[in-house]
Amino acid sequence: MKTVGVIPLIDHGRNSYWMLPGYLKGLQEAGALPVMLPVIESVGELHAVADMCDGFLFTGGQDVDPALYHSEKSPLCGECSPERDKMEMLILDEALNRDKPILGICRGIQFINAALGGTLWQDILTELPSDVTHCQKPPYDIPSHEVDISTASPLYSLLKKDKISVNSYHHQGVRELSPQLVSMASAPDGLIEAVYAPEQKYLWAVQWHPEFAYLKDENSRLIFEEFVRNC
C-alpha cells in the first residue's frame, strides 16, 4: 500500500491543523494510505517525510502569497499562510528532485504554478469577470461548469473525454502558466483548470474539487486512482 503525504489545512483563528475527510477518503478508496502531515520546517523533517511518503497531495486552503510570484498583494487577495507557503515549497522541491508523484487540488494548482514561475489572478471575479460560476454555493458535490480537455493531454488519455462537468469553489486561479507546466483543461472563459509537468514522472493539478465529488463522479475517482497508481 502506498503512503501519501497530505498537506494540512491551517486554521489561524483556531490555532489548529485540520483536514477535510474527502481528501483522505478519496485516497483510501483509490488504495492509498493517506497521512496528514505536520507543518514541516527543517531539512531533517523534510527528508524523513520524503523517505516515508510515496507521493504528496497539495490541498486547498488560503490564498498563495503574491510575493511568491513577485506581485504586490491586492486588497482583493484573501488570507495567506506563510507557514504553508514555506512548507509546500520545501516539499515541492524535494518531491521534484526525487521525482515523487504530486497531485494538486485548488490551492494546489495555484501554488504549484506560482512556485514554478507562473502567476495568479488574485481575484478572478473582478480581474477576469465572466458568466462562469467559479465559486459555487453548497452543495459542493454537484457540477458548476464544464471544462474542455486537450486531446493531447494525459488527462484525456485517462478519462477518454474532451469535455467534462466539474464543481468549482475558488476565487484565485492560474494567470500566466509556468514554463514547466502544460495546460490539460480550461473553462469556457479561458481559465486554466488542469495542468501537468511533462518532465516529471507524475505532477498533475486540477482547479476543481474531486475530494467533494468522488462519491458521485467517476472522473474524480479516476483522478485519485491515477495518482495513487503512479505513487
Secondary structure, DSSP 8 states (H G I E B T S, - for coil): -EEEEE--EEETTTTEEE--HHHHHHHHHTTEEEEE-----SHHHHHHHHHH-SEEEE---SB--GGGGT----TT---B-HHHHHHHHHHHHHHHHHT--EEEETHHHHHHHHHTT--EES-HHHHS--SS-SB--S-TTS--EEEEE-TTSHHHHHH--SEEEE--B-S-EESS--TT-EEEEE-TTS-EEEEE-TTSSSEEEESS-HHHHTTT-HHHHHHHHHHHHH-
